[in-house]
Amino acid sequence: MKKALIATLFVALGATALFAFNASGKTPIPPVDHVDLPRFMGDWYVIANIPTFLERESYDAVETYELRDDGKIQTTFRQRKGSFDAKVDTMRPVGTVREGTNNAIWGMQFVWPIKAEYVIVYVDEDYAQTIIGRSARDYAWIMARTPQISDADYAAHVERLKELGYDTSKLRRVPQRVADPRD
């Protein structure tokens, strides 16, 4: 029992350091002007990321958003760790839209009471590709409605991240199968 309590405390402290980092001294990352939440909902394949420690070996990573009746965003993140043959690992954080941001900045809660900053810094007009960032410029996600995007689109997204102050040498392309990763 005592070991479980210590382990829980350790995870909470680590999560606090990882997700609740206050980007003091950093210029806030600029969000898009407006996000149409119903259009943003659904499956997003992670094309590339500057990964958190939980995503360093991701394969078939997909983030799914569903707008709840209470206005929060139920998120389901699925990935396979290390290979296409690994079992599917799932996390279910909850997003809360920050008031006054036109739906472009969320608090993403993985562990109570901590909410990680989640900023939609780019979404194309078709809501087919997006980039999520953080003011700390520590993590980023390039995502699309399809498991693959063109090399030209990828290069444009990398350039956007550079312009936002990211070290894009830390980007990792996430291997994606064409088949549904939930299978």
Secondary structure by P-SEA (a helix, b strand, c coil): caaaaaaaaaaaaaaaaccccccccccccccccccccccccccccccccccccccccccbbbbbbbbccccccbbbbbbbcccccccbbbbbbbbbcccccccccccccccccccccccccccccccccbbbbcccccbbbbccccccccaaaaaaaaaaaaaaccccccccccccccccccc
